[in-house]
């Protein structure tokens, strides 16, 4: 997960030019990394034991901490670790651990999407039983659904916090009371999860009420598509982005 935005050259300290704009690649997935080039410990107050285990057992421990908290690549594994903890404490699945439940990556983010998007019925119960080889009651299925919702909500809210910070930075740098701009988005979680998009957009609106962000989906998975969608969206509805003084809000 990552974000780029357009910064006025006068605010880019490493450049002597003051005219025009530069595209800034935030690499926000590395926020909170242990590297001295990042901000070590910035996320320590909100890291859970599950986050720490995901990081420690990953192929790149100590880096991409923020990404491991919000990316679809890791959300399913965080859910699985929570389910393991609940089972070990006899709060789920009759307290009976299985090889599947105890195996990394058996529960994926796509399974979260299915469970959160469906009613807790026999199909959901059967899906959980088939995936984790557990005996799952209706109450167990409701707990699993709640865990999935909690983890996806946290991801959306953390992503929204980072996005709101960028939007507010742009607004303040432009000395505007209100900002209107476009955000190009790609990514499977945003596009296919039943609730993530709405949670993200609602949280951004709450955290940055002075910023009116319009979200546009890109079908390109490289990030280039999101940039193109944003650029086109900024220019096409030109008349709708004009303020009362005849100046364009960006």
PLY file of the C-alpha trace (Angstrom):
ply
format ascii 1.0
element vertex 250
property float x
property float y
property float z
element edge 249
property int vertex1
property int vertex2
end_header
0.00 0.00 0.00
1.24 3.44 -0.86
0.19 6.95 -1.85
1.54 9.72 -4.05
0.45 13.34 -4.24
1.37 16.55 -6.05
3.40 19.00 -3.96
4.23 22.60 -4.87
7.93 22.83 -5.67
8.40 25.67 -3.20
7.65 23.19 -0.40
10.19 20.58 -1.56
13.27 21.46 0.46
15.68 19.36 -1.60
14.93 21.26 -4.79
16.07 24.74 -5.67
13.21 25.34 -8.11
10.15 27.08 -6.72
7.84 26.95 -9.73
5.58 24.07 -10.69
4.80 20.84 -8.86
6.48 17.54 -8.07
4.92 14.13 -7.54
5.82 12.93 -4.04
5.96 9.18 -3.42
5.22 8.87 0.30
6.08 5.14 0.62
3.77 5.24 3.63
3.89 1.47 3.95
7.23 2.03 5.69
5.77 4.34 8.34
6.81 3.10 11.78
9.71 0.99 10.46
12.64 0.30 12.74
14.97 1.87 10.20
16.56 5.18 11.30
15.45 6.57 7.93
11.85 6.18 9.03
10.25 7.15 12.36
11.11 4.19 14.60
8.43 3.38 17.14
5.84 5.76 15.68
3.23 2.99 15.63
4.23 1.18 18.81
1.25 2.48 20.78
-1.23 0.83 18.42
0.67 -2.31 17.43
-0.96 -5.46 18.77
0.68 -8.79 19.52
-0.90 -10.05 16.30
0.76 -7.29 14.28
4.09 -8.09 15.88
3.75 -11.78 15.04
2.86 -11.00 11.42
5.95 -8.81 11.19
8.32 -11.20 12.97
7.29 -14.18 10.82
7.36 -12.23 7.54
10.15 -12.32 4.95
11.10 -8.75 5.87
10.77 -8.26 9.64
11.14 -4.74 10.92
10.11 -3.01 7.71
6.79 -2.05 6.06
5.12 -2.01 9.48
2.22 0.22 8.43
1.66 -1.85 5.30
1.40 -5.02 7.38
-1.40 -3.41 9.40
-3.55 -2.32 6.46
-2.68 -4.27 3.30
-4.90 -7.00 1.94
-1.85 -9.23 1.80
-1.85 -9.44 5.61
-5.42 -8.86 6.84
-6.49 -12.49 6.57
-3.45 -13.63 8.54
-4.17 -11.10 11.30
-7.70 -12.49 11.54
-6.36 -16.05 11.74
-4.04 -15.11 14.60
-6.94 -13.57 16.52
-8.99 -16.74 15.99
-6.07 -18.84 17.25
-5.88 -16.72 20.40
-9.61 -17.04 21.03
-9.49 -20.80 20.48
-6.52 -21.24 22.81
-8.54 -19.43 25.48
-11.55 -21.71 24.97
-13.64 -18.85 23.57
-14.09 -20.27 20.08
-14.54 -23.62 18.33
-14.94 -25.43 21.68
-11.31 -24.62 22.39
-10.15 -27.26 19.92
-7.16 -26.30 17.79
-6.71 -27.82 14.33
-3.73 -28.03 12.00
-5.48 -25.82 9.46
-6.32 -23.11 11.99
-2.76 -23.20 13.30
-1.20 -22.97 9.81
-0.11 -19.62 8.34
-2.17 -18.11 5.54
-4.98 -20.68 5.59
-7.40 -17.80 6.16
-7.14 -15.17 3.43
-8.51 -11.68 2.94
-10.92 -12.94 0.28
-12.51 -15.11 2.97
-12.99 -12.00 5.11
-14.78 -10.33 2.22
-17.14 -13.27 1.79
-17.95 -13.59 5.50
-18.50 -9.86 6.00
-20.65 -9.59 2.90
-22.96 -12.46 3.84
-25.51 -13.21 6.52
-24.32 -15.62 9.16
-26.04 -18.70 7.78
-25.20 -22.30 7.07
-23.12 -21.36 4.03
-20.88 -19.16 6.17
-20.64 -21.84 8.84
-19.73 -24.47 6.23
-17.11 -22.16 4.72
-15.41 -21.64 8.09
-15.50 -25.38 8.81
-14.06 -26.27 5.41
-11.29 -23.68 5.68
-10.17 -24.30 9.24
-11.36 -27.90 9.79
-13.14 -26.89 12.98
-16.56 -27.54 14.43
-18.22 -24.16 14.03
-21.48 -23.19 15.73
-23.64 -20.24 14.71
-22.26 -18.27 17.66
-18.72 -19.13 16.55
-19.51 -17.88 13.05
-20.80 -14.60 14.47
-17.56 -14.17 16.40
-15.51 -14.85 13.27
-17.60 -12.29 11.38
-17.04 -9.73 14.15
-13.28 -10.34 14.11
-13.21 -9.88 10.33
-15.19 -6.65 10.60
-12.90 -5.33 13.34
-9.71 -5.99 11.37
-11.03 -4.58 8.09
-12.40 -1.52 9.91
-9.05 -0.87 11.54
-7.34 -1.14 8.18
-9.77 1.32 6.58
-9.44 3.78 9.46
-5.63 3.68 9.50
-5.54 4.19 5.74
-8.00 7.05 6.14
-5.82 8.68 8.80
-2.82 8.69 6.47
-4.88 9.97 3.55
-6.49 12.70 5.66
-3.04 13.84 6.81
-1.92 14.26 3.19
-5.12 16.08 2.23
-4.78 18.46 5.15
-1.13 19.09 4.29
-2.11 20.06 0.74
-4.89 22.31 2.03
-2.67 24.09 4.55
0.20 24.49 2.07
-2.22 26.17 -0.31
-3.57 28.34 2.52
-7.13 27.25 1.75
-10.05 26.99 4.13
-11.43 24.16 2.03
-9.87 21.78 -0.47
-11.53 19.93 -3.33
-9.49 17.25 -5.07
-9.58 13.82 -6.69
-8.12 10.56 -5.38
-7.35 7.71 -7.78
-7.50 4.30 -6.12
-6.61 0.79 -7.15
-6.38 -2.39 -5.10
-8.50 -5.48 -4.58
-9.58 -4.69 -1.01
-10.95 -1.27 -1.93
-12.71 -2.59 -5.02
-14.02 -5.96 -3.82
-14.43 -5.88 -0.05
-18.13 -5.21 0.73
-17.53 -2.51 3.35
-13.95 -1.24 3.09
-14.59 1.53 0.57
-17.41 3.09 2.58
-15.50 2.83 5.85
-12.46 4.48 4.31
-14.35 7.33 2.69
-16.49 7.99 5.78
-13.40 8.07 8.00
-11.58 10.48 5.67
-14.61 12.80 5.70
-14.63 12.69 9.51
-10.89 13.27 9.91
-10.57 15.93 7.21
-13.92 17.76 7.11
-12.40 20.73 5.28
-11.31 18.46 2.41
-13.79 17.29 -0.20
-12.18 14.21 -1.72
-13.72 12.44 -4.68
-12.59 8.84 -5.12
-12.13 7.28 -8.56
-11.40 3.58 -9.14
-8.65 2.48 -11.50
-8.61 -0.98 -13.04
-4.83 -0.85 -13.48
-2.97 -2.71 -10.74
0.41 -1.01 -11.12
-0.45 2.33 -9.58
0.00 4.07 -12.94
-3.70 3.71 -13.61
-4.62 5.41 -10.35
-2.35 8.31 -11.21
-3.90 8.63 -14.67
-7.45 8.47 -13.31
-6.63 11.21 -10.81
-5.06 13.43 -13.46
-8.04 13.05 -15.80
-10.57 13.53 -13.00
-8.84 16.75 -11.99
-9.10 18.19 -15.49
-12.37 16.93 -16.96
-14.92 18.43 -14.55
-13.14 21.79 -14.77
-16.25 23.92 -14.44
-17.37 22.09 -11.33
-14.08 22.77 -9.60
-14.25 26.52 -10.06
-14.85 28.50 -6.89
-16.77 31.73 -6.55
-13.75 33.83 -7.48
-13.24 32.01 -10.76
-10.19 30.20 -9.40
-9.74 26.48 -9.73
-9.58 24.42 -6.55
-7.00 21.66 -6.79
0 1
1 2
2 3
3 4
4 5
5 6
6 7
7 8
8 9
9 10
10 11
11 12
12 13
13 14
14 15
15 16
16 17
17 18
18 19
19 20
20 21
21 22
22 23
23 24
24 25
25 26
26 27
27 28
28 29
29 30
30 31
31 32
32 33
33 34
34 35
35 36
36 37
37 38
38 39
39 40
40 41
41 42
42 43
43 44
44 45
45 46
46 47
47 48
48 49
49 50
50 51
51 52
52 53
53 54
54 55
55 56
56 57
57 58
58 59
59 60
60 61
61 62
62 63
63 64
64 65
65 66
66 67
67 68
68 69
69 70
70 71
71 72
72 73
73 74
74 75
75 76
76 77
77 78
78 79
79 80
80 81
81 82
82 83
83 84
84 85
85 86
86 87
87 88
88 89
89 90
90 91
91 92
92 93
93 94
94 95
95 96
96 97
97 98
98 99
99 100
100 101
101 102
102 103
103 104
104 105
105 106
106 107
107 108
108 109
109 110
110 111
111 112
112 113
113 114
114 115
115 116
116 117
117 118
118 119
119 120
120 121
121 122
122 123
123 124
124 125
125 126
126 127
127 128
128 129
129 130
130 131
131 132
132 133
133 134
134 135
135 136
136 137
137 138
138 139
139 140
140 141
141 142
142 143
143 144
144 145
145 146
146 147
147 148
148 149
149 150
150 151
151 152
152 153
153 154
154 155
155 156
156 157
157 158
158 159
159 160
160 161
161 162
162 163
163 164
164 165
165 166
166 167
167 168
168 169
169 170
170 171
171 172
172 173
173 174
174 175
175 176
176 177
177 178
178 179
179 180
180 181
181 182
182 183
183 184
184 185
185 186
186 187
187 188
188 189
189 190
190 191
191 192
192 193
193 194
194 195
195 196
196 197
197 198
198 199
199 200
200 201
201 202
202 203
203 204
204 205
205 206
206 207
207 208
208 209
209 210
210 211
211 212
212 213
213 214
214 215
215 216
216 217
217 218
218 219
219 220
220 221
221 222
222 223
223 224
224 225
225 226
226 227
227 228
228 229
229 230
230 231
231 232
232 233
233 234
234 235
235 236
236 237
237 238
238 239
239 240
240 241
241 242
242 243
243 244
244 245
245 246
246 247
247 248
248 249
